């Protein structure tokens, strides 16, 4: 056999595609107050204050509470995640490039939803400073106390997100990980993108938590404190553009988020 047979060797490409590791869509959408199918470019949430009961003298006028009304407005923004797929490129590969682009676009828009929710919940200054520490038991109790102090109901609808660093800090606390203290066991149930109910708050690690230098801006909020408005949900439209001889895979969504009540949000830092 000729010694140059290697020049005729062929390669086979698997039709299955490995797409880059990424958050596949929104992890926070169910954790806030969502209003779908908004008509118009703005949505207004009605926000009222709390009243105070008073007494009155005989024959005197009944005092009124004068409950405050402070509407909160959000303006929708349009977001796109699109790419071109050349007609002849489809003939030269055995992967489903259309599906690859559709998945990538939908996941990108889901991550945009989380970015908007995180931006809405983030305050100008932290309620709980980092004090050069990570996520400690004392700090987690400060987060709990924040909601207690503000009469936020512990009704299973308080959510908190941490970076992976903060999650691993909690995993070292017996109060968080030991079956002696909790029902769900993170070492056996796993941390994979699910909420863990602990101390009246649903906790989850999230790679979208904002880091500035060595400080992470962690967040906790009651579901009703953050609003998420959707004009049009995720849609993917595939159209052929003859002048480019290519398919245009266009995923898009109209949405935005807004903080409705400051007292229902806790911004806490870790290092």
Helices and strands as residue ranges (DSSP letters): G 5-8, G 29-31, E 33-35, E 42-45, E 72-75, E 77-86, G 88-92, H 97-121, H 137-149, E 158-162, H 164-171, H 174-177, H 186-189, E 196-198, E 201-205, E 210-212, E 215-222, G 223-225, E 226-241, E 246-259, G 262-264, E 265-270
